[in-house]
Amino acid sequence: MDSRDLRPGATSGETARFGYEYRHLNSHPNFSLFPVPYEYIGGAGSALTSDPTYSFYDPSSYYYNGGSEIADLLLGLPSVVDQGLQLTSASTLANEHTFYLQDYWQITAKLNLTYGLRYEYQQPYVEANDNQANFDISTLLIDLSGRGGNSRSLVNSNKTDFMPRVGIAYQLDPTMVIRGGFGVFYSPENDAREDILTKNYPFFTQQQFIKTFDYSCYCFDLPYDLDTGVPRSTSINIPSRASTIDLTTVPGGNAQSIYSEPRGFPTAYSRNYTVALEKQLGTSTSVELAYVGANTRELSDAVGNYNVNAHLSSALGKVDALLPSGIRNYDSLQAKVNRSFTRGYSLLASYTWAHGRDNGPAPFDLGRGGNYPQNPFNLDAEYANSDTDLRNHFVPSQIIELPFGHGKRFLSDAGGVAQSLIGGWQLNSITTLQTGKPFNVVSNGNDPNYPGLRPNLVRSPYITHHSITQWFNTAAFSIPPGQASSTAGGKTLIVGNTGRNILYGPGYTNEDMSLFKVLSLPREIKFQIRIEAFNLLNTAHYDSPISNMAAGKQFGTITAGYSPRVMQFAGRLTF
């Protein structure tokens, strides 16, 4: 969206621009996750040497089942074993074509219009030797690239990504202009789309073995221990002339992690819009008030294991599904004051009130602490404050010429050494004041299947006085009866009634400041002295509190911070 300032007396006319861009994309994803098998030993509260009936309870630690991770290690009892191996040297290719047309029309001396159309086409990635595959959720089969009737990309092309844009500006009076704009923007989300299908069986193996207690035999359900080892596949296994593979017929197939994305995967898009009023005050100062908003749809969501609790089939393992289910809405009111550098001083101050809502980060597995949905099959229930919902944000920045030295208010007659020491200094500052970001309270973020399950809200979670040892009312949350056992196969999942991201973490206050001085040397050489301080006042910056109820005594506490004061001195020689 582009709108130009109106110039009084300008004649109306039209200008048009167009352009084309071609990009050839090439990726060489050669990365195996856990090529040397990784064994995870359960920590306190989840050790396999614990009481499997969960009848033991230690009130001093909030842990229900005791056990010792040291004993697990000595006995060779990993709770999770991961191993993977890439069996090909993958090389993925795609072509991208972009075309745009833009027209500018100054309708009158006070009104102009900018409008245009952009078109983008990105070919879905293909593997040079067709060594990629896609798991089809509808058929429960793995489709092999370029074999039978399967296309090389295994996903369809999006050929209708047209993006109209329009911007308008109208001069209300010689010192005031109103602007508005609207545009559609497509965003070909990456999310490892260039290599995700190359990491599928049979060209790639990624296995996960999870030990769980089997009450029917009062034993653990897998025989694999550190002392006996875990078998693995090291060769590509494709039946003759096959275009699909039924993983349920493959030995060890129920331990394979596989990837799936819909054949018709749309491109994520956003509708952006803005209205702004700008007023000139005097010769050097302007103010601006604006509303800015956006609606985003069909974002890529890595929703986690789509086969959790054998949702698709008990003969399959983990299915990492990438779905176009992400939605996001953003609304903001913005104010800005801009004073250009005059009489040794300039100011740019901006304030934004904003509210962002979505049904989860895209993809869900980014970030920290409970970013998975409660139920990957009901993402509508996740719509709430976004992880980046920053309600209030105020940033003033200043440049000040200090009034000392030759030609200044103080010590104006200084010269020689005195002028070199006290004259020509410039003070710069950036102040940031903002409220905290939301965080999500979860029942057990360590649950490999449902790390995003939330508890019930039984009373107000808010407290009057926050502290790093108790940021919110931890007694406000209660794990629903039967929720822990409901994550086992064949049970109805019990979700909590606590909304996503209902609490906010610490705000942020910061002051960055610097002093600059330029010394003129012979032969037009200049030397700049820079003294810079980041977080000058050494203000404490805290992370969000621990919001995982399984953390025991640490639940509700803040255990980490960031960005302490940093000072640096530098010199810059220009010649």
C-alpha positions as CSV (number, residue, x, y, z in Angstrom):
1,M,0.0,0.0,0.0
2,D,1.6,3.2,-1.2
3,S,0.2,6.7,-0.9
4,R,2.1,9.8,-1.7
5,D,2.0,13.2,0.0
6,L,0.0,15.7,-1.9
7,R,1.7,18.8,-3.0
8,P,-0.4,22.0,-3.3
9,G,-0.6,23.1,-6.9
10,A,0.5,19.8,-8.4
11,T,-1.3,18.9,-11.6
12,S,-3.3,15.7,-11.9
13,G,-1.9,12.9,-13.9
14,E,-1.1,9.2,-14.0
15,T,2.0,7.1,-13.7
16,A,2.2,3.3,-14.1
17,R,4.8,0.8,-13.1
18,F,5.1,-2.9,-13.6
19,G,7.7,-5.6,-13.0
20,Y,8.6,-9.3,-13.1
21,E,10.8,-11.3,-10.9
22,Y,12.0,-14.9,-11.2
23,R,13.7,-16.9,-8.5
24,H,15.0,-20.5,-8.6
25,L,15.0,-22.1,-5.2
26,N,17.3,-24.9,-4.3
27,S,17.8,-26.6,-1.0
28,H,20.0,-29.4,0.2
29,P,18.5,-30.6,3.4
30,N,21.0,-33.1,4.8
31,F,20.1,-33.4,8.4
32,S,19.2,-36.4,10.5
33,L,17.6,-36.0,13.9
34,F,19.2,-38.4,16.4
35,P,21.4,-40.3,13.9
36,V,23.1,-41.6,17.0
37,P,20.1,-42.9,19.1
38,Y,19.1,-40.7,22.0
39,E,17.8,-42.1,25.2
40,Y,15.8,-39.9,27.5
41,I,15.8,-40.8,31.2
42,G,12.7,-39.6,33.0
43,G,13.4,-37.1,35.8
44,A,11.9,-36.7,39.2
45,G,8.2,-37.6,39.1
46,S,8.4,-39.5,35.9
47,A,11.2,-42.1,36.5
48,L,10.3,-45.6,35.4
49,T,11.5,-47.0,38.8
50,S,8.6,-45.1,40.4
51,D,5.4,-46.5,41.7
52,P,3.4,-47.2,38.5
53,T,0.1,-47.0,40.3
54,Y,0.9,-43.3,41.2
55,S,-0.2,-44.0,44.8
56,F,2.9,-42.4,46.3
57,Y,2.6,-38.7,47.1
58,D,5.3,-36.5,48.6
59,P,3.6,-33.3,49.8
60,S,6.9,-31.4,50.0
61,S,7.6,-31.8,46.3
62,Y,4.1,-32.1,44.8
63,Y,5.4,-35.3,43.0
64,Y,3.0,-38.2,42.9
65,N,5.2,-41.2,42.1
66,G,8.7,-40.9,43.4
67,G,11.3,-42.9,41.6
68,S,14.9,-42.2,40.8
69,E,16.4,-41.1,37.4
70,I,19.8,-42.5,38.6
71,A,18.2,-45.9,39.2
72,D,16.7,-45.7,35.7
73,L,20.1,-45.0,34.2
74,L,21.8,-47.8,36.0
75,L,19.0,-50.3,35.1
76,G,18.9,-49.2,31.5
77,L,15.3,-47.9,31.6
78,P,14.9,-45.0,29.2
79,S,11.4,-43.6,29.1
80,V,11.9,-42.5,25.5
81,V,14.3,-43.6,22.8
82,D,14.6,-41.6,19.6
83,Q,16.7,-42.5,16.5
84,G,16.7,-41.3,12.9
85,L,18.7,-41.6,9.7
86,Q,18.5,-39.8,6.3
87,L,19.0,-42.5,3.7
88,T,19.4,-40.1,0.7
89,S,21.2,-37.0,-0.3
90,A,18.2,-34.8,-0.8
91,S,18.1,-31.9,-3.2
92,T,14.8,-30.0,-3.5
93,L,13.9,-27.5,-6.2
94,A,11.2,-24.9,-6.9
95,N,10.6,-22.0,-9.2
96,E,9.0,-18.7,-8.2
97,H,7.4,-16.2,-10.5
98,T,6.2,-12.7,-9.4
99,F,4.5,-10.0,-11.4
100,Y,3.1,-6.7,-10.3
101,L,1.3,-3.7,-11.9
102,Q,0.9,-0.4,-10.0
103,D,-0.8,2.8,-11.1
104,Y,-0.7,6.2,-9.5
105,W,-3.4,8.8,-10.3
106,Q,-3.5,12.3,-8.9
107,I,-7.2,12.9,-9.4
108,T,-7.2,16.5,-8.1
109,A,-4.7,18.7,-6.4
110,K,-6.0,17.4,-3.0
111,L,-6.8,13.8,-3.9
112,N,-4.6,11.0,-5.2
113,L,-5.1,7.3,-5.6
114,T,-2.6,4.5,-5.8
115,Y,-3.8,1.0,-6.9
116,G,-2.3,-2.1,-8.2
117,L,-2.2,-5.9,-8.5
118,R,0.4,-8.4,-7.6
119,Y,0.5,-12.0,-8.6
120,E,2.8,-14.7,-7.1
121,Y,3.3,-18.3,-8.1
122,Q,5.6,-20.6,-6.2
123,Q,5.9,-24.1,-7.5
124,P,5.7,-26.7,-4.8
125,Y,9.1,-28.2,-4.0
126,V,10.1,-31.4,-5.8
127,E,13.1,-33.6,-5.0
128,A,15.6,-34.0,-7.8
129,N,15.4,-37.8,-7.8
130,D,11.8,-38.1,-6.5
131,N,13.1,-39.3,-3.1
132,Q,10.2,-37.8,-1.1
133,A,6.9,-39.1,0.2
134,N,3.7,-37.8,1.8
135,F,1.4,-39.6,4.3
136,D,-2.3,-39.3,3.2
137,I,-4.5,-39.0,6.3
138,S,-7.6,-40.0,4.3
139,T,-6.2,-43.2,2.9
140,L,-3.6,-44.0,5.7
141,L,-1.0,-44.7,2.9
142,I,2.3,-43.1,2.1
143,D,2.3,-41.7,-1.4
144,L,5.7,-41.9,-3.2
145,S,6.8,-39.0,-5.4
146,G,6.5,-39.4,-9.2
147,R,5.3,-43.0,-9.0
148,G,2.1,-44.3,-10.5
149,G,-0.3,-41.4,-10.7
150,N,1.4,-39.4,-8.0
151,S,2.8,-36.0,-9.0
152,R,6.4,-35.2,-8.2
153,S,5.5,-32.6,-5.6
154,L,2.7,-34.6,-4.0
155,V,0.9,-31.3,-3.3
156,N,-1.1,-29.2,-5.7
157,S,0.0,-25.9,-7.1
158,N,-1.7,-22.6,-6.0
159,K,-2.2,-20.6,-9.2
160,T,-4.8,-18.0,-8.0
161,D,-2.7,-16.0,-5.5
162,F,-3.8,-12.5,-6.8
163,M,-3.2,-9.6,-4.4
164,P,-5.0,-6.3,-5.0
165,R,-3.8,-3.1,-3.3
166,V,-5.3,0.3,-3.0
167,G,-4.2,3.5,-1.2
168,I,-5.9,6.9,-1.1
169,A,-4.8,10.3,0.4
170,Y,-6.8,13.4,0.7
171,Q,-5.6,16.8,1.9
172,L,-8.2,18.2,4.3
173,D,-6.4,21.6,4.6
174,P,-2.8,22.8,4.0
175,T,-1.6,21.2,7.3
176,M,-3.7,18.0,7.5
177,V,-3.9,14.9,5.4
178,I,-6.0,11.7,5.8
179,R,-4.7,8.4,4.3
180,G,-6.2,5.0,4.0
181,G,-5.1,1.7,2.4
182,F,-6.1,-1.9,1.9
183,G,-4.1,-4.8,0.5
184,V,-4.1,-8.6,0.3
185,F,-0.8,-10.3,0.9
186,Y,0.0,-14.0,0.3
187,S,2.8,-15.6,2.3
188,P,4.1,-18.9,1.1
189,E,4.9,-20.2,4.6
190,N,8.1,-22.1,4.9
191,D,7.8,-24.2,8.0
192,A,10.4,-26.6,6.5
193,R,8.2,-27.1,3.5
194,E,11.3,-27.4,1.3
195,D,12.3,-30.6,3.0
196,I,9.5,-32.0,5.1
197,L,8.5,-34.6,2.6
198,T,12.1,-35.7,2.1
199,K,12.1,-36.8,5.8
200,N,9.4,-39.4,5.3
201,Y,9.6,-43.2,5.2
202,P,11.1,-44.9,3.3
203,F,13.7,-42.3,2.4
204,F,14.1,-41.2,6.0
205,T,13.6,-43.1,9.2
206,Q,12.6,-41.3,12.4
207,Q,11.6,-43.7,15.2
208,Q,10.4,-43.0,18.7
209,F,9.9,-45.7,21.4
210,I,8.0,-44.6,24.5
211,K,7.8,-46.9,27.5
212,T,4.5,-46.9,29.2
213,F,3.2,-49.2,32.0
214,D,0.9,-52.0,30.9
215,Y,-1.5,-52.8,33.8
216,S,-2.6,-56.1,32.2
217,C,0.8,-57.6,32.8
218,Y,2.1,-55.2,35.4
219,C,5.1,-54.6,33.1
220,F,6.5,-52.0,30.7
221,D,5.1,-52.4,27.2
222,L,8.4,-52.3,25.3
223,P,11.4,-54.7,25.7
224,Y,13.9,-52.2,24.4
225,D,16.5,-51.1,27.1
226,L,19.9,-49.6,26.9
227,D,21.6,-53.0,27.4
228,T,19.7,-54.7,24.6
229,G,19.6,-51.9,22.1
230,V,16.9,-50.8,19.6
231,P,16.9,-52.2,16.0
232,R,17.0,-49.8,13.2
233,S,16.5,-49.7,9.4
234,T,19.5,-48.5,7.2
235,S,18.2,-49.1,3.7
236,I,15.4,-47.8,1.5
237,N,12.6,-50.3,1.2
238,I,10.2,-49.8,-1.7
239,P,8.2,-52.7,-3.1
240,S,8.7,-53.2,-6.8
241,R,6.6,-50.7,-8.9
242,A,4.9,-49.4,-5.8
243,S,3.4,-46.0,-5.8
244,T,2.2,-46.2,-2.2
245,I,3.3,-48.0,1.0
246,D,1.1,-49.3,3.7
247,L,3.1,-48.6,6.8
248,T,1.0,-51.0,8.9
249,T,2.6,-53.9,7.0
250,V,6.2,-52.7,7.7
251,P,8.0,-54.2,10.7
252,G,8.4,-51.5,13.3
253,G,6.1,-49.2,11.4
254,N,4.2,-48.3,14.5
255,A,7.3,-46.7,15.9
256,Q,8.0,-44.6,12.8
257,S,7.3,-40.8,12.9
258,I,5.9,-39.7,9.5
259,Y,4.9,-36.3,8.1
260,S,1.7,-35.3,6.4
261,E,0.4,-32.2,4.6
262,P,-2.8,-31.9,2.6
263,R,-2.6,-32.4,-1.1
264,G,-4.5,-29.2,-1.6
265,F,-2.5,-26.9,0.7
266,P,-3.6,-23.3,0.2
267,T,-1.2,-20.3,0.6
268,A,-1.6,-18.3,3.8
269,Y,-2.9,-14.8,3.2
270,S,-3.5,-11.6,5.1
271,R,-5.9,-8.7,4.5
272,N,-4.2,-5.5,5.8
273,Y,-5.9,-2.2,6.2
274,T,-5.1,1.2,7.7
275,V,-6.6,4.7,8.2
276,A,-4.3,7.5,9.4
277,L,-4.7,11.3,10.1
278,E,-1.6,13.4,10.0
279,K,-1.4,17.0,11.2
280,Q,1.5,19.5,10.8
281,L,2.2,21.6,13.9
282,G,4.5,24.6,13.1
283,T,7.4,24.1,10.9
284,S,9.2,21.1,12.5
285,T,6.6,19.0,14.4
286,S,3.9,16.6,13.1
287,V,1.4,14.3,14.9
288,E,-0.3,11.2,13.5
289,L,-3.2,9.1,14.6
290,A,-3.9,5.8,12.9
291,Y,-5.8,2.6,13.1
292,V,-4.0,-0.5,11.7
293,G,-5.5,-4.0,11.4
294,A,-5.0,-7.3,9.8
295,N,-6.8,-10.6,9.3
296,T,-4.7,-13.6,8.5
297,R,-6.0,-17.0,7.4
298,E,-4.8,-20.5,6.4
299,L,-1.5,-20.3,8.3
300,S,0.5,-23.5,8.5
301,D,0.0,-25.2,11.8
302,A,2.2,-28.1,13.0
303,V,-0.5,-29.4,15.3
304,G,1.6,-32.2,16.8
305,N,0.8,-35.8,16.7
306,Y,-2.3,-36.3,14.6
307,N,-2.3,-40.0,15.6
308,V,-2.3,-39.4,19.3
309,N,-4.1,-42.2,21.2
310,A,-4.4,-44.1,17.9
311,H,-6.7,-41.4,16.4
312,L,-6.0,-42.7,12.9
313,S,-4.7,-46.2,13.6
314,S,-3.1,-48.2,16.4
315,A,-0.8,-49.7,13.8
316,L,0.7,-46.3,13.0
317,G,3.2,-44.3,15.0
318,K,3.5,-40.5,15.4
319,V,2.0,-38.5,12.5
320,D,3.3,-35.0,12.4
321,A,0.5,-33.1,10.5
322,L,1.0,-29.7,8.9
323,L,-2.4,-28.2,8.4
324,P,-3.6,-24.8,7.0
325,S,-5.7,-24.2,10.1
326,G,-4.1,-21.1,11.6
327,I,-6.1,-17.8,12.0
328,R,-4.9,-14.5,13.3
329,N,-6.6,-11.1,13.9
330,Y,-4.8,-7.9,14.8
331,D,-6.2,-4.5,15.7
332,S,-4.2,-1.4,16.9
333,L,-4.5,2.3,17.6
334,Q,-1.3,4.2,17.0
335,A,-0.1,7.7,17.8
336,K,3.1,9.3,16.8
337,V,4.8,12.7,17.4
338,N,7.7,13.6,15.2
339,R,9.9,16.7,15.7
340,S,12.6,17.0,13.1
341,F,16.1,18.1,14.2
342,T,15.8,21.8,15.0
343,R,17.9,23.9,17.4
344,G,19.9,21.0,18.5
345,Y,16.9,18.7,19.4
346,S,14.8,16.0,17.7
347,L,12.1,13.7,19.1
348,L,10.2,10.7,17.8
349,A,7.7,9.3,20.2
350,S,5.2,6.6,19.4
351,Y,2.5,4.8,21.3
352,T,0.6,1.7,20.3
353,W,-2.4,0.0,21.8
354,A,-2.9,-3.4,20.2
355,H,-4.7,-6.6,20.6
356,G,-3.7,-9.8,18.8
357,R,-5.8,-13.0,18.8
358,D,-5.1,-16.4,17.2
359,N,-5.7,-20.1,17.6
360,G,-2.1,-20.8,18.4
361,P,1.4,-19.9,17.1
362,A,2.1,-21.1,13.6
363,P,3.5,-23.6,13.8
364,F,2.5,-24.7,17.3
365,D,5.9,-26.1,18.3
366,L,7.7,-22.8,18.2
367,G,8.4,-20.9,21.4
368,R,8.3,-22.0,25.0
369,G,5.8,-23.3,27.5
370,G,2.5,-24.9,26.5
371,N,2.3,-23.8,22.8
372,Y,0.5,-27.0,21.8
373,P,-3.3,-27.1,21.6
374,Q,-5.3,-29.0,24.2
375,N,-6.8,-31.1,21.5
376,P,-5.2,-31.1,18.0
377,F,-8.6,-32.0,16.6
378,N,-10.4,-29.0,18.0
379,L,-8.3,-25.9,17.2
380,D,-11.3,-23.6,17.4
381,A,-11.1,-23.9,21.2
382,E,-7.6,-22.4,21.1
383,Y,-8.7,-19.0,19.8
384,A,-7.5,-16.4,22.4
385,N,-4.8,-13.8,23.1
386,S,-1.8,-14.5,20.8
387,D,1.6,-15.2,22.3
388,T,2.7,-11.8,21.0
389,D,-0.3,-9.8,22.3
390,L,1.5,-6.6,23.4
391,R,-1.3,-4.3,24.6
392,N,0.7,-1.2,25.4
393,H,4.0,-0.1,23.8
394,F,5.5,3.4,24.2
395,V,8.9,4.4,22.8
396,P,10.3,7.9,22.8
397,S,13.7,8.5,21.2
398,Q,15.6,11.7,21.4
399,I,18.7,13.4,19.9
400,I,20.1,16.3,21.9
401,E,23.1,18.4,21.1
402,L,24.6,19.3,24.5
403,P,24.7,23.1,25.1
404,F,28.4,23.3,25.8
405,G,31.3,24.8,23.8
406,H,31.8,27.1,20.9
407,G,28.5,28.7,19.7
408,K,26.5,27.1,22.4
409,R,24.6,28.5,25.5
410,F,27.3,27.6,28.0
411,L,31.1,28.2,27.7
412,S,30.5,29.6,24.2
413,D,34.0,31.2,24.2
414,A,35.7,27.9,24.8
415,G,38.5,27.1,22.4
416,G,41.5,24.9,21.9
417,V,41.7,22.1,24.4
418,A,38.6,23.1,26.3
419,Q,36.5,23.0,23.1
420,S,37.9,19.6,22.2
421,L,36.9,18.3,25.6
422,I,33.5,19.8,26.2
423,G,32.2,20.9,22.8
424,G,30.4,18.9,20.1
425,W,28.8,16.2,22.2
426,Q,25.5,14.6,21.1
427,L,23.3,12.7,23.6
428,N,21.0,10.0,22.2
429,S,18.3,8.1,24.1
430,I,15.7,5.4,23.4
431,T,13.2,4.6,26.2
432,T,11.0,1.6,26.0
433,L,7.9,1.0,28.2
434,Q,5.6,-1.9,27.4
435,T,3.3,-4.3,29.1
436,G,3.9,-8.0,29.5
437,K,3.1,-10.8,27.1
438,P,0.6,-13.6,27.8
439,F,1.5,-17.1,28.8
440,N,-0.4,-20.4,28.9
441,V,-1.0,-22.5,32.0
442,V,-0.8,-26.2,31.3
443,S,-1.4,-29.3,33.4
444,N,1.7,-31.3,32.4
445,G,3.9,-29.8,29.7
446,N,6.1,-32.9,29.9
447,D,3.3,-35.2,28.5
448,P,4.7,-36.5,25.1
449,N,1.2,-36.7,23.7
450,Y,-0.8,-33.8,25.1
451,P,1.6,-31.2,26.4
452,G,-1.0,-28.5,25.9
453,L,-3.7,-29.8,28.2
454,R,-4.9,-27.1,30.6
455,P,-6.3,-27.4,34.1
456,N,-9.7,-26.2,35.4
457,L,-10.0,-22.6,36.7
458,V,-11.5,-22.8,40.1
459,R,-11.0,-19.2,41.4
460,S,-9.5,-15.9,40.3
461,P,-5.8,-16.4,39.2
462,Y,-5.0,-12.7,39.7
463,I,-3.2,-11.3,42.7
464,T,-2.7,-7.7,43.8
465,H,1.1,-7.8,44.4
466,H,3.3,-9.8,42.0
467,S,6.6,-11.3,43.0
468,I,9.1,-13.5,41.3
469,T,8.2,-16.3,43.8
470,Q,4.5,-16.0,43.1
471,W,3.4,-14.2,40.0
472,F,-0.1,-15.4,40.0
473,N,-2.5,-17.4,42.3
474,T,-1.4,-20.9,41.8
475,A,-4.3,-22.2,43.9
476,A,-6.7,-21.0,41.2
477,F,-5.9,-24.0,39.0
478,S,-6.9,-27.7,39.6
479,I,-6.3,-30.6,37.3
480,P,-9.6,-32.2,36.3
481,P,-10.3,-35.6,37.8
482,G,-9.1,-38.3,35.4
483,Q,-7.3,-35.9,33.0
484,A,-3.9,-37.7,33.4
485,S,-5.4,-41.1,32.6
486,S,-7.5,-39.8,29.8
487,T,-4.4,-39.3,27.7
488,A,-4.0,-43.1,27.5
489,G,-5.3,-44.9,24.4
490,G,-8.9,-45.6,24.0
491,K,-10.1,-43.0,26.6
492,T,-12.1,-39.9,26.2
493,L,-9.8,-36.9,26.4
494,I,-10.6,-34.6,29.4
495,V,-9.7,-31.0,28.7
496,G,-9.6,-28.2,31.3
497,N,-11.9,-25.1,31.2
498,T,-9.0,-22.6,31.6
499,G,-8.7,-20.4,28.5
500,R,-5.4,-20.2,26.6
501,N,-3.1,-17.3,27.5
502,I,-5.3,-15.8,30.2
503,L,-2.3,-14.5,32.2
504,Y,0.3,-11.9,31.4
505,G,4.0,-11.9,32.3
506,P,6.2,-9.0,33.5
507,G,6.3,-5.7,31.7
508,Y,9.4,-4.3,30.2
509,T,11.2,-1.0,31.0
510,N,14.5,-0.1,29.4
511,E,16.7,2.9,28.8
512,D,19.4,2.9,26.1
513,M,21.7,5.9,26.0
514,S,24.7,7.0,24.1
515,L,27.2,9.9,23.8
516,F,28.7,10.8,20.4
517,K,31.5,13.3,19.6
518,V,33.2,13.9,16.3
519,L,36.8,15.2,16.3
520,S,38.1,16.9,13.1
521,L,41.6,16.0,12.3
522,P,44.0,17.2,9.5
523,R,43.4,16.2,5.9
524,E,39.6,16.0,6.4
525,I,40.0,13.0,8.7
526,K,37.3,12.6,11.3
527,F,37.3,10.5,14.4
528,Q,34.0,9.7,16.2
529,I,34.0,8.8,19.9
530,R,31.0,6.6,20.9
531,I,30.1,5.8,24.5
532,E,27.0,3.5,24.6
533,A,25.0,2.0,27.4
534,F,22.2,-0.6,26.9
535,N,19.8,-0.9,29.8
536,L,21.6,2.0,31.4
537,L,19.7,1.8,34.7
538,N,20.2,-2.0,34.9
539,T,16.5,-2.5,35.2
540,A,15.5,-6.1,35.9
541,H,14.0,-7.8,32.9
542,Y,12.2,-11.0,33.8
543,D,11.0,-13.9,31.7
544,S,7.4,-15.2,32.1
545,P,6.8,-17.4,35.1
546,I,6.8,-21.1,34.9
547,S,3.3,-22.1,33.9
548,N,3.6,-25.9,33.9
549,M,1.8,-27.4,36.9
550,A,4.1,-30.4,36.7
551,A,7.0,-28.2,37.8
552,G,5.9,-28.6,41.4
553,K,7.1,-25.8,43.7
554,Q,8.4,-23.8,40.7
555,F,4.9,-23.5,39.3
556,G,4.1,-19.7,39.3
557,T,7.7,-18.6,39.9
558,I,10.1,-16.6,37.7
559,T,13.4,-18.3,37.4
560,A,15.1,-16.4,34.6
561,G,15.8,-12.9,33.3
562,Y,17.6,-11.3,30.3
563,S,19.4,-8.2,29.0
564,P,21.5,-6.9,31.9
565,R,23.3,-3.6,31.6
566,V,26.0,-3.6,28.9
567,M,28.4,-0.6,28.3
568,Q,30.7,-0.3,25.4
569,F,33.2,2.3,24.1
570,A,34.1,2.6,20.4
571,G,35.9,4.8,18.0
572,R,35.2,5.3,14.3
573,L,37.8,6.8,11.9
574,T,36.5,8.4,8.7
575,F,39.0,9.4,5.9
